Amino acid sequence: MKNSKSEIPALPAGRRNPRQIPNFKFQIPVIFVAVLIALLRIDFSLAQDTGYLWENFLKGEYNAVVDTAEEMLRRLPADKIDSEIYYLLGISYLEMGHVASARRNLTLLLDKYPASYWGDSAKLALGDCFIIEQELDKAVNTYQDFIDKNKKSSLLSLAHFRLAEAKRKAGLWDEARSFYEKIKTAFPNSLEANLSADILLRNEFYYTLQVGSFINGENARELAEKLVKTGFPAYITETVRLGQVFYRVRVGKYASRQESQDVKEKLARAGYAVRLYP
């Protein structure tokens, strides 16, 4: 149960009273059945709960996932806690921006259930925690270690892509470009190959600062013009998500993180909320 995906077993019939059994030799199997029913009821409840967790996670209701998962960890016996609960708890905290809590639960999963079905995904999510915390060296080491030790993992293309992204965020442009090229060759039919091809096509090997993202293109143009008038080299890029075009207002293309940080501070003093890319 611990190291596998949740399954919902069929429930057996109701319990009989052992005192109704006239011969002692039949009491042992009856007691066994009663215990089995109790265990299956726990398993059935757990399967329902983990199904509820996934349902809410996919709907983006991360607070509901966290509240339910934390309650499950409090009420379930230790031998009935599935690694899937820690995984869902960890990635939900990550989506909410509570990185320390995410890292704690993902690390608990890996320590308690080293052979877990969710172990590979947890390792990559742990690398994502390091990226958000700007611990880029730790992120690189985490992804590289995964690649070295999991040559047959179905998540190998994703691990390569995350490693390339970590190197790009660290300003290791040539190394990042090399990994994107490798992904295209080694995993040609993967989503990561398409994403890598797009990054290479746009040649996004520089730091830039995003000041706003709009559905309305006119709003984006107004902000870009305002920034240019105040001395910031603003420009607009377009991206499509789920069929919707977004107009992103960005400032500058900088070779070093320090240069981009200096401009970021100037924008902040001017009253703009800024996000550094990549």
C-alpha positions as semicolon CSV with decimal commas, in nm:
position;residue;x (nm);y (nm);z (nm)
1;M;0,000;0,000;0,000
2;K;0,271;0,245;0,097
3;N;0,473;0,245;-0,222
4;S;0,205;0,202;-0,484
5;K;-0,072;0,408;-0,633
6;S;-0,405;0,401;-0,448
7;E;-0,643;0,122;-0,539
8;I;-1,001;0,081;-0,420
9;P;-1,071;-0,281;-0,322
10;A;-1,420;-0,432;-0,310
11;L;-1,571;-0,444;0,039
12;P;-1,674;-0,787;0,172
13;A;-2,005;-0,853;0,344
14;G;-2,088;-0,740;0,699
15;R;-1,937;-0,882;1,016
16;R;-2,082;-1,182;1,205
17;N;-2,087;-1,220;1,583
18;P;-1,832;-1,488;1,690
19;R;-2,065;-1,592;1,979
20;Q;-2,314;-1,722;1,722
21;I;-2,059;-1,979;1,607
22;P;-2,114;-2,307;1,800
23;N;-1,773;-2,460;1,738
24;F;-1,450;-2,287;1,844
25;K;-1,258;-2,403;1,536
26;F;-1,465;-2,166;1,321
27;Q;-1,398;-1,860;1,534
28;I;-1,048;-1,798;1,398
29;P;-1,153;-1,746;1,035
30;V;-1,448;-1,533;1,145
31;I;-1,219;-1,310;1,351
32;F;-0,979;-1,297;1,056
33;V;-1,261;-1,183;0,828
34;A;-1,365;-0,915;1,078
35;V;-1,009;-0,782;1,093
36;L;-0,983;-0,795;0,714
37;I;-1,306;-0,596;0,681
38;A;-1,172;-0,329;0,915
39;L;-0,846;-0,306;0,720
40;L;-1,024;-0,287;0,387
41;R;-1,248;-0,014;0,520
42;I;-0,939;0,187;0,612
43;D;-0,791;0,123;0,265
44;F;-1,119;0,214;0,096
45;S;-1,138;0,539;0,291
46;L;-0,775;0,616;0,204
47;A;-0,840;0,557;-0,165
48;Q;-1,139;0,791;-0,151
49;D;-0,931;1,056;0,026
50;T;-0,640;1,040;-0,219
51;G;-0,888;1,059;-0,506
52;Y;-1,030;1,373;-0,343
53;L;-0,677;1,515;-0,312
54;W;-0,607;1,464;-0,683
55;E;-0,944;1,609;-0,780
56;N;-0,875;1,928;-0,588
57;F;-0,514;1,951;-0,701
58;L;-0,616;1,932;-1,068
59;K;-0,875;2,204;-1,005
60;G;-0,605;2,424;-0,851
61;E;-0,762;2,416;-0,506
62;Y;-0,433;2,368;-0,326
63;N;-0,556;2,484;0,015
64;A;-0,815;2,203;0,015
65;V;-0,541;1,951;-0,070
66;V;-0,317;2,075;0,210
67;D;-0,595;2,078;0,471
68;T;-0,712;1,726;0,383
69;A;-0,365;1,578;0,351
70;E;-0,248;1,724;0,683
71;E;-0,561;1,586;0,851
72;M;-0,495;1,242;0,697
73;L;-0,141;1,242;0,836
74;R;-0,282;1,315;1,182
75;R;-0,556;1,049;1,187
76;L;-0,408;0,755;0,991
77;P;-0,190;0,489;1,158
78;A;0,174;0,521;1,053
79;D;0,163;0,195;0,855
80;K;-0,136;0,320;0,656
81;I;0,016;0,648;0,538
82;D;0,082;0,630;0,165
83;S;0,374;0,814;0,004
84;E;0,119;0,962;-0,237
85;I;-0,012;1,181;0,047
86;Y;0,332;1,333;0,108
87;Y;0,377;1,388;-0,265
88;L;0,047;1,569;-0,311
89;L;0,109;1,770;0,004
90;G;0,455;1,869;-0,118
91;I;0,355;1,979;-0,467
92;S;0,049;2,163;-0,336
93;Y;0,265;2,361;-0,094
94;L;0,499;2,430;-0,387
95;E;0,213;2,564;-0,600
96;M;0,109;2,788;-0,310
97;G;0,460;2,929;-0,280
98;H;0,528;2,770;0,061
99;V;0,860;2,632;-0,054
100;A;1,001;2,531;0,285
101;S;0,690;2,322;0,361
102;A;0,704;2,169;0,014
103;R;1,068;2,074;0,054
104;R;1,004;1,926;0,400
105;N;0,728;1,693;0,278
106;L;0,911;1,589;-0,038
107;T;1,221;1,509;0,168
108;L;1,008;1,307;0,415
109;L;0,868;1,107;0,124
110;L;1,216;1,026;-0,009
111;D;1,345;0,935;0,339
112;K;1,048;0,723;0,447
113;Y;0,969;0,555;0,112
114;P;1,292;0,522;-0,090
115;A;1,129;0,278;-0,335
116;S;0,809;0,480;-0,374
117;Y;0,625;0,507;-0,705
118;W;0,625;0,882;-0,641
119;G;0,997;0,902;-0,566
120;D;1,110;1,014;-0,912
121;S;0,852;1,292;-0,930
122;A;0,941;1,400;-0,576
123;K;1,310;1,429;-0,665
124;L;1,236;1,660;-0,957
125;A;0,993;1,865;-0,746
126;L;1,269;1,901;-0,487
127;G;1,491;2,048;-0,758
128;D;1,209;2,291;-0,840
129;C;1,211;2,404;-0,476
130;F;1,580;2,491;-0,505
131;I;1,515;2,690;-0,823
132;I;1,244;2,899;-0,654
133;E;1,477;2,956;-0,358
134;Q;1,748;3,067;-0,605
135;E;1,970;2,780;-0,489
136;L;2,067;2,714;-0,850
137;D;2,376;2,502;-0,773
138;K;2,161;2,270;-0,560
139;A;1,898;2,255;-0,835
140;V;2,160;2,163;-1,097
141;N;2,307;1,894;-0,871
142;T;1,961;1,751;-0,795
143;Y;1,860;1,720;-1,161
144;Q;2,202;1,589;-1,267
145;D;2,198;1,328;-0,990
146;F;1,853;1,216;-1,104
147;I;1,974;1,179;-1,464
148;D;2,283;0,983;-1,358
149;K;2,087;0,739;-1,141
150;N;1,764;0,696;-1,339
151;K;1,865;0,609;-1,695
152;K;1,534;0,433;-1,766
153;S;1,295;0,671;-1,594
154;S;0,993;0,792;-1,790
155;L;1,075;1,138;-1,650
156;L;1,422;1,152;-1,804
157;S;1,330;1,406;-2,073
158;L;1,172;1,629;-1,807
159;A;1,484;1,599;-1,589
160;H;1,703;1,709;-1,881
161;F;1,474;2,005;-1,949
162;R;1,473;2,114;-1,584
163;L;1,852;2,089;-1,580
164;A;1,873;2,304;-1,893
165;E;1,640;2,559;-1,733
166;A;1,848;2,567;-1,414
167;K;2,164;2,632;-1,618
168;R;1,987;2,903;-1,817
169;K;1,872;3,072;-1,495
170;A;2,232;3,055;-1,371
171;G;2,350;3,236;-1,685
172;L;2,536;2,933;-1,818
173;W;2,411;3,006;-2,167
174;D;2,632;2,769;-2,369
175;E;2,569;2,474;-2,135
176;A;2,196;2,541;-2,138
177;R;2,190;2,562;-2,518
178;S;2,377;2,231;-2,538
179;F;2,118;2,057;-2,318
180;Y;1,826;2,194;-2,521
181;E;1,990;2,058;-2,836
182;K;2,042;1,722;-2,664
183;I;1,674;1,705;-2,564
184;K;1,568;1,760;-2,926
185;T;1,790;1,471;-3,038
186;A;1,747;1,224;-2,751
187;F;1,374;1,278;-2,689
188;P;1,238;1,397;-3,027
189;N;0,874;1,309;-2,957
190;S;0,853;1,464;-2,611
191;L;0,686;1,784;-2,498
192;E;1,027;1,894;-2,369
193;A;1,171;1,866;-2,722
194;N;0,906;2,109;-2,848
195;L;0,971;2,349;-2,560
196;S;1,346;2,328;-2,619
197;A;1,304;2,397;-2,991
198;D;1,097;2,706;-2,909
199;I;1,359;2,841;-2,668
200;L;1,635;2,783;-2,922
201;L;1,430;2,946;-3,198
202;R;1,367;3,256;-2,987
203;N;1,732;3,251;-2,873
204;E;1,633;3,347;-2,518
205;F;1,975;3,326;-2,361
206;Y;1,978;3,648;-2,164
207;Y;1,820;3,799;-1,852
208;T;1,513;4,016;-1,890
209;L;1,265;4,180;-1,656
210;Q;0,889;4,128;-1,692
211;V;0,684;4,425;-1,577
212;G;0,340;4,311;-1,686
213;S;0,136;4,051;-1,874
214;F;-0,193;4,141;-2,045
215;I;-0,472;3,983;-2,245
216;N;-0,544;4,326;-2,392
217;G;-0,266;4,422;-2,633
218;E;-0,345;4,793;-2,607
219;N;-0,280;4,789;-2,233
220;A;0,055;4,626;-2,296
221;R;0,149;4,890;-2,555
222;E;0,055;5,174;-2,320
223;L;0,277;5,034;-2,043
224;A;0,567;4,972;-2,283
225;E;0,547;5,327;-2,416
226;K;0,538;5,469;-2,063
227;L;0,848;5,270;-1,970
228;V;1,037;5,381;-2,281
229;K;0,955;5,747;-2,208
230;T;1,109;5,709;-1,860
231;G;1,430;5,559;-1,998
232;F;1,372;5,184;-1,974
233;P;1,427;4,969;-2,287
234;A;1,082;4,806;-2,290
235;Y;0,946;4,569;-2,551
236;I;0,650;4,332;-2,594
237;T;0,651;3,956;-2,651
238;E;0,350;3,737;-2,723
239;T;0,280;3,389;-2,589
240;V;-0,018;3,158;-2,627
241;R;-0,157;2,954;-2,336
242;L;-0,463;2,734;-2,374
243;G;-0,559;2,923;-2,688
244;Q;-0,531;3,265;-2,522
245;V;-0,272;3,523;-2,637
246;F;-0,083;3,703;-2,360
247;Y;0,115;4,022;-2,423
248;R;0,417;4,040;-2,194
249;V;0,590;4,371;-2,129
250;R;0,959;4,323;-2,065
251;V;1,262;4,542;-2,011
252;G;1,613;4,479;-2,144
253;K;1,821;4,182;-2,253
254;Y;2,111;4,149;-2,012
255;A;2,409;3,916;-2,023
256;S;2,462;3,905;-1,646
257;R;2,231;3,859;-1,350
258;Q;2,393;4,152;-1,169
259;E;2,317;4,393;-1,452
260;S;1,954;4,283;-1,457
261;Q;1,931;4,314;-1,077
262;D;2,053;4,675;-1,096
263;V;1,775;4,762;-1,343
264;K;1,524;4,565;-1,137
265;E;1,599;4,785;-0,835
266;K;1,548;5,100;-1,044
267;L;1,211;4,972;-1,167
268;A;1,110;4,886;-0,810
269;R;1,197;5,238;-0,695
270;A;0,978;5,368;-0,979
271;G;0,687;5,168;-0,837
272;Y;0,685;4,867;-1,071
273;A;0,648;4,504;-0,958
274;V;0,911;4,316;-1,156
275;R;0,990;3,951;-1,223
276;L;1,328;3,831;-1,344
277;Y;1,346;3,588;-1,639
278;P;1,452;3,322;-1,707
